[in-house]
Amino acid sequence: MSMNVSQLPNLITLARLALAPAFVLLLNDRDYTLALAVFVIAGVSDGLDGFIAKRFHYESRLGAILDPVADKVLLVSAYVMLTVLDHLPLWLVIVVVFRDLLIVGGYVAYTSLYGPVHMRPSWISKLNTFMQIALVVIVLFEQAIATSYPSVIALLVYAVLITTIASGGHYLWAWGIMKDIEQARAPQRHE
């Protein structure tokens, strides 16, 4: 049985998705060094699958769905576990998870009401993802080498909070604008 090379990005994404349970188990065992290694490997795989898909034109509908799902599963797992282990405040994980639920719920509602939509991450969303990843990496690194950077952690916690709220607000605003555009494009009925 031969593999279709065009599916390589999707296979890498599935492997990243499969790393999430291993990551959770490592954190549960408080093996922060290996958890950090798994998180970094997942990050590298995210860049690799995207590069391969774009460079060789292997983009697919499945990949467009799987890639953000794999990213969210890993990040949400990290935030939940680091909160359970008392490395992050509970209110932060609530805000982060609520934003993700808002985006997924908004997407489902929008597509149900107005049809398919192709949304690209905004710069604020990309900044938010970067801040979320940076916070996880710093917390894991801090625990792995048994040191403490409380001012860096505090700064990143508030940066994640601000960018999470801004990103969620931006998605709501963008959906409102798209709804108005779609309604303007729709043929007008005359009574």
N, C-alpha and C positions, 0 to 999 in steps of 0.2 A: 504494500500500500504506500503510494508516494504522496508527499505533502505538496500542496499547491503553494509555491513561494509567496504568492500574493496574500496568503493568510498569515504570514509570519508576524505582522504587527498585531493581529488579533490574538495569536498564540502568546505573544509576549504580554499583552494586556491581561489575558486569562491567568498567566503565571503570576502577574502582579496581584491580581484579585486573590489568588490562592495564597499569597504571602500574608494576607491580613490575619487569618486565624493563627498562623505561626507567630506573627508579631504580637497578637493578643496573649498567646500562651507564654511567650518570652517575658512580656511585661508582668503577667500574672506571677511568674517565677522570680520577678525582679532581676532578670538578667538584662540589665540596661545596655551592656556592651553589644551583645548579640542583637537586641532589639534595635539599637541604633544602626547596626550593620544591615539588618533587614530593611529598615526604613530607607537607608541610603540606596540600597540595591533597587528597591521599588521606585525611588526617584529617578535613578539612572534608567531603569526600564521604561519609565514614562517618557523620558526624552528620546530614548532609542526607538520605541514603537512609533512615536510621532515623526521622527526623522525618516525612518524607513518608509512609512506610509506616504509622506509628502514627496520624498526624493524619488521614489520609484512608482509614484502614482498608484499606490495600493490602498487608497482610502476606500472605506466601505461604510454602508449604513450600520452594520453590526459594530464596527470599530467606533463609529461616532457615538454609539450608545454605550458600549462597554468601557471606553476610555474614561469618561467622567464618572461612571459608576465605580470603577476600580479606584480612582482617585478619592472619591467621597467615602467609600467603605474604609479605606486605609486611614484617612484623616479623621473621620468620625470615631473609628476604633481607637485611634491614638488619643483623641481628646477625652473620650469616655474613660479609657483605662488610666490615663494620667490624672484624671479627676478622682477616680476610685482610689488610686494610690496616694491621693492628697498632694499632688504636685501642681495641680491647676485648680482654680476656684470653680465651684459648681455653677455659679452664675455665668461664667464664660462658656462652659460647654452647653448650657441651655441656650445662650444667644447663638452660638455657632450652629447647633443642631436645628434651632428654630429657623434660622436663615435658610438652611438647606431644605427644610420641609416647605418653607414659603416658596422657594424657587421651584421645587418639584410640583407642589400643589398649584402654583401659579401657571406653570407650563401646561399641566394637565387641564386646568380650567380654561386657559386661553385656547388651547388646541380644540377642546370640546366645543367651545362657543364660536370660535372664529376660524378654525381650520389650522393646518400645519404652520409652524413658524420656525424659522431658522435663526437661532440666537447665537451670537458669538460673544464670548466673554469680554466685558469692558475692561478698560485699564484698571478701574477700581477693583473689579473682581479679581483680576490677575494679581494686583497688589495685595489684596486680602489673602489669596491663596499663598502667596510668597510669605506673608507675615505668619500665617497659620503654620506653614512648614518650618519656618525659622524658629518659631516658639517650640515646636516639638523637638527639633534637632538640638536646640540649646538645652532644653530640659533633660533630654536623654543623655547628651554629652556631660552635663553637670552631674547627673547620677552615675554615669559610667566611670568618671574619674574622681568621684567623691569630693567634689568641690562645690562652691556656691557662688552664684552671681545674682543676688537678689535684685539689684537695681536693673540689670539687663532683663531679667525675667519680668519684673514689674512693668518696665517700658514696653516689652513685647506683648504682654497681656493687654495693656491698654491700646496698643497699636492694633492688635487683633480685634478688640472690641469696637474701636472706631471704624476700621475698614469693613468689618462684618456688617455693622449697621448701615454704613454708607452704601455698600454693595447691595444689600437687600433692598434698600430704598431706591437705588438706581434701577434694579430689575422691575420693581413696581411701577416706577415712572416710565420705563421703556415699554412695558406692556400697555400702559395707558395711552402712550403715543401711538403704538402700533395699532391698538384698537381703533383709535380715531382715524388713522390712515386707512385701515381696512374698511371702516364704515364709509369713508369718503370715496373709496374706489368702488364700493358695491353699487349696482345699478339702483337708481332711485325709483321708487314706486310712486305713482301719482294716483291719489284717491279720486 
